[in-house]
Amino acid sequence: MFQGKIILSTPEELKIVLIDAFAAVVRTMPSPNNVTSLPETSSKFLNAKKAGELFGVHPNTIRNWYKAGYFKKYVIEGVSLYDVEQIETFIKSQALEPA
């Protein structure tokens, strides 16, 4: 008899869960040349859309801040992820208030 949980989610929510799970696995593996390894941390990693939603800015703002060198981007299997703690640190250093 099935004793697991059934969880309903949108495709976007499922994608984020899978990315988080994948990121956790990648942290434990040696990094091949074509993958940027994620740092050993308990930080949450989000794509630009989710990070923008969290901080009340457009996803392009997250990308522009990265391009300006304010924090790092990690690319795993072609998906760009941003460290929430690094974004928070940048925002606090600029005396900006998240929405």
N, C-alpha and C positions, 0 to 999 in steps of 0.2 A: 504494500500500500504506500502511496506517495505521502511523504511527511514533510516536504519542503514548503517554502513559502511561494506564493504566486504574487508577483509584484507587477502592477500595471504602470507603464511609463511611456512617455513620448519617445520617438526615435532620438531626439536631441538629448534627453535625459539619459537614455541608454548609452549614447555615444560618450557622454561625460563620465559615466560610471566605468565604462570600458577603458577609457583613456586613463582614468585614475588607477584602475587595476593594472593596466599595462605599465604605467609609470612606476608603480610599486615593484613590479617584476624587473623592469629594466634597471632600477637602482641596485639590484643584487647581482647583476650580470656584468662581466667585463664588457667594455664598450668597443664595438667594432669601429673602424674609421668613418663609416658613413652615418653614425648615430651619435648625437651629443648626449652624453649621459647626464641624468638628473643628479643634483647634489643630494647628499645624505642629509635629509631634513624631514620634519613632519609637515612642512608647508603644503599648501594646496596649490595645485597647478590648474590654470584655466586657459581656455582659448581666448582670443581677443574679444569675441562677442560676449561671453560670460563674464570676463573681467570688466568689460565696459559696463555691463548691466550692474555688476556689484558696486562699482565706483561711480556710477551715474554719468559716464562719459561715453562718447561714440567709440566703437571698436577701432576706428582709425586713429583716435587719440592715443589709445594703448599702443598701437603700432608705431605712431610717430614718437612717443616717449621712448620706446625701445630703440628706434633708429637714432634718436638723439643721445643714446648711451646711458639712459637713466636706470635701466635694469636689463637683465639678460633674457633671452628667449631660448627655449629648448625645443628642438625639432625632433620629434619621435615619429617615425614612419610617415613623414610628410605632414604631420600635424604640429603647428606652432603652439607652444604652451608657455605661459607666463607665470612666475612665482608670485602669489598673492602677497606674501610678506615683503618682497622687494618693491612691489608697487606701493604698498602701504608706507614703507620707509620713504620712498620718493615723495609721495603726496605730503607726508608729515614734514619733510625737509623743505617743501615749498610753501608750507603753511596753507595748504589747500584743504578744504573740508569735503570729504566724500558726500555724495548726495544721499 
